[in-house]
């Protein structure tokens, strides 16, 4: 039971795990949402440029179907004619394709932000393995995707059928009204169908993004053991960390013990706190705290003071105040000048 609970993925992914996944190119992203907004951008620009495109097409058709203006086809002018046709097609379709590409980039940026990773496009042997490919084709996920695509196609077909059925009588009688009214009717019908399909695809894309986000976070969930291992890798082994801190404390204590040779007095609590002060009348504006500590360190300071013959004075309030307000290497606060001065004066008198 302990092994099962340790391996069960119940913890949310850590920021480091999310960052690592992002570096590998794995993010929560909905292709449905990309497709929907790409289609929307393309269609809106197509709708805006529709009249210009039709007009351009009419001009080119009149030009090529007119025997008076079209030159005789020869090897010399065939290349220029093909190039002219190609440039006209690019002129009509290019802005729509550009709008589609820009919308795709914008929606991708909104979903995943700025990201560049080469790991997702690196070739893998498993991708060209026929057996792995067959397994992906018949997997449960591929069947679910197939069912989603068929359902989506069914809904789109139903939306288009409903709109065509609503205007069926107008479509039957439009041939008697001329080319322009017929084009206008067909254009408006396509616009209404496209709007309904785009709204459906955007809603589907939002739902798909929510699902993709949920599945992404679920797949990245971690067990308690994995969280501990990651923390250990990131912060270091707790045992090594503890030994490092112990070594740092030892070095700090050694520095304090060395600096105490210059101390003039040690003020104590008397048992829990010890503070060592240094003061040179001709060189310093105020006494300097050169060592302090509580418990074991306080005991070491007092032992060192006895070894060096430094005066030890018991003053509980002053010892607590100095320990709380002053760090090693700092001058004592102004409000403690009087109390420290009295102690130093007592020591100077004692030493004549």
N, C-alpha and C positions, 0 to 999 in steps of 0.2 A: 504493500500500500504506500509506503514511503517513497519507493522508486517511481510508482505511477504518478503520485502527486508532484514529485520533483520534475518529471518529464512532461507533465500536462501544461500546455501553453495557455496560461490564464492571465499573464501580465501584458500590459500595453507595451508596444515597442518603444524603446528608449530613443532619445534624439540622435544618439550615435548610430543606432541601427537604421533609423530613417535616412540619415545622411549617407550611410554606406549603400543602402538600397538605391538612393538617388544617384550616387556616383556610378552605379552599375547600369543606370538607365531605366530602372524600374520605378515607375510612378503611377499614381492613380489617374487614369485618363480615359475618357469616353470617346471612342471613334464615332459613335452615333451623334454626339453633340457637335463634333467637328464637321461631320457630313451635313447636319442640319443647317448650321450657320454658313457653311461654304455654299450650299445650295441657295440659301436666302440671299447672300451677297451677290451671287451670280445672277439670280433671277431679278433682283431689284435693278441692277445695272442694265440687264437685258430689257427690262420693261421701260426704263428711261430711254435707252438707245434704239428701241424697237422701230420707231418710225424712220430713223436715219438708216438703219440696216436695210429695211424694206426698200427705201428710196434708192439706196446704193445698189441693191440687187436689181431693181427695175432698170436703172441706168446701164448697168453692165449687160443685162440681158438684151436690151434694145440695141446696144452697141454691137454685140456679137451676132445678133440675129438680123442686123441690117446689112444687106449686100452692098449698099452704097458706101458705107464708112469702113467696113472691115477690109483690111488689105488681103491680098492673096497669100495663102499660107505657103511659106517657103522655109528652107533651112535657116536663112538669115534672120527672119522675124519670128520664128517659132519659139525660140528661147525667150525673147522679150515678151511674147504673148503669155507664155506660161508664167514668167516672173510677174507680169502684171496681174494675172489671176491670183497668184499666190499672195501678193501684197494686198490685194483687195480682201481676200479671205482673212488675212492677219489683221487688217484694219477693222473688219467687222467683229471677229471673234476674240482678238487680242485683249481688249479692255475687260471683257467678261471673264476670260481666263485669269487675267491679272487680279481682278476683284476676288475671284475664287481663292487664289493663292494667298492674297493678303488676309482675307477673312480666316482662312485656315491657320495662318501663323498667329493671328491675334487671339483666336480661341484657344489654341494650344498654349500660348503664353499665359492666358488667364487661368487655365487649368493647372499648369505645372510650373509657371514662372520661367525665369531664364535658366536654361539647362543645356549643357553640352557634354555628351558622353560618347566615347568611341567603343565602349565595351559592348553595347547593344548591337553594333553593326559588325563586330569582329566575327569572322567565319568560324563555325563550329562543325566538327565532324558529325555530330549527332544530327545536324540539320540536313545532311546529305545522305544519311543512312536510310535506305528504303523501309526497313522494319520500323524505325522510329516514326517515319512519315506515315506509314499505314496505321500505326497505333494512334497518332494524332487525328487521323481522318475518322477513325471509328470510336474515338473516345467520347465520353459522356458530354464533355464540354463542347465538342464539335457538333454533336447532335442537338444540344440546347441552342447553339448559335444558328444551326440550320432551321430549327423550329421558330426562332425569333425572326429570322429573315423572311420565312414564309408567312408568318403572321403579319409582319410589317408590310409585305407586298400585298397581302389580302386587304388590309385596312386602306392602303393607298388606292387599290383598285376600286374598293367600295366607295371611297370619297369621290373619285373621278366619275364613277358610274352614276352616283347620285346627282352630281352637278350636270352631267350630260343629259340624264333623264329629265331633269327639270327644264332644260332648254331644248328638248328634242324637236318640238314643233317648230321652233325658230330655225333650227339647223336644216330641217327638211325644206323649208320655204325660202332659205337664204339665196338659192341659186338665181331666183328671179329678181333680186335686188341689186345686182351689179357686183363688181369686184371689191370696191372700197368698203361698202357696208358689210360684205361677207367677211373680209379681213378684220374689220372692227369687231364683229360679233365673235369670231373665233379667238381674237386676241383677248377680249374681255372674259370669255369662257375659260381660256387657258390661265388667265390671271387669277380668277376665282378658285379654280382647281388647285393652282400652285400655292395660293395663300393657305388654303385648308391643309394641304399636304405639309407645308412648311411648319405651320402651327403644331400639327401632329408630331412631326419629326423633332421639333424643339422640345416639346413636352417629353417625348420618348428619350431624347438625349439627356435631359435633366435627371430623369429617373435612372437612366443607365449610369450616369456619373455618380449618383448617390450609391448605387449598387456597387460600382467599380471601387469607389472609395471604401465602402464597408468591407468588400472582399480583400482589398489590398491591406487594410489594417488587420484583418483577421489572419491573413497569411503571414504577416510580420510579427504576430504575437509571440511572446517569449515565455519560456518556463522560468520558474524562480531560480533554478540552477544556472540558466543562461544569463539572467540578469546579474547574478553574483559573479559569474565568470567574466562578464564584460566589465563590471565595475573593478574587478581585480586587475584585468588587463589595462584598464584606463588609468586607474589610480595607483596600481602596483600592489604587490602582495602585502596584506595587512601586517604580517610578521616582519617583513623587511621594512615596511613603513614605520612600525613601532621601534625597531632597532635603530633606524635612522634618526627618529626623534630623540631616542635615548642618548644617542651619540651627540646630537646637537646640544641637548641639556648638559651633558658631561663637559663638552667644550666650553659652553657658556659659564658653567660653574668654575672651570679651571681659570678662565679669564678673570672672573671676579676674585678668585683666591689670589691670583697674581697681582691684581690692582690694589688689593687691600694693604699692601706694604706701605702705601702712601696715605692710608686712612688716619684720621685724628681721633675718631670716636665711633663706637657702635651703639646704637640706640635700640633697645629691645622692648618686647611686649609684656612679660619677659621670655616666655617659652615658645610662642607661636610665630613671632615676627622678629626679624633683625635687619637693621638698616645701617650701612657704613657711610660716613661722611668724611669729605676731605676739604680742608680750607687753608689757603695760604694768604695771609693778610696782605702781603705786598704785591701779590700777583692776581688775586681773584676778587671779583665784586661780591660774590655770594658763595656759600658752601656748595659743594658738588656731591651728588649722590653717586657713589662708585660701586655699591653692591647692595642687594636687597634680596629677601626671600622669606618663605614661610615653611614651617615644619622642618623637614630634613635639611633644607638649604639654610634655614635660619640657624640650625644647630651647627652646621659646618662653618658658617660665618663667625659664630661665637668661638668655636674651637680655634679657628685661624687667628682671631683677635687675641686670644690668650697666648698663642704661640708667639705672636709679634709684640706682645706687651701693650696692646691698644686698650684704652679705657672703655669699659662696657657700662653704659648707663641705662637704667630701667626707667622708661617713661611711656606708659601704655598709649595715651592719646596721641602723643607726638609720633611714636613708631607707626601707629595705624594710619595717621594722616600722611606721613612721608611715603609709606608703602603704597597708599591708594592714589596719591596725586602726582608723584614724581617717578620718572623712569630713570634707568641707569644711564649716567652720562649727562643728566639734566641738572640745572641749578634748582635749589629748593624754592618753593613759592614765597612771595613777599610776606604773606600773612603768617608764615612760620619763622620769619627772621628772629623775632624776639625770643621765642622759646629755644631755638637752636643757639642763639647768641649767649643766653644764660648758661647753657650746658658747656659751650666752648670756654666761656669766661671761667667757669668752675674748674675745668681741666687745666687752663693756663695757670690759674692760681695754685693748683695742686702741684704743677710742675715748676712753679716759681718763674 
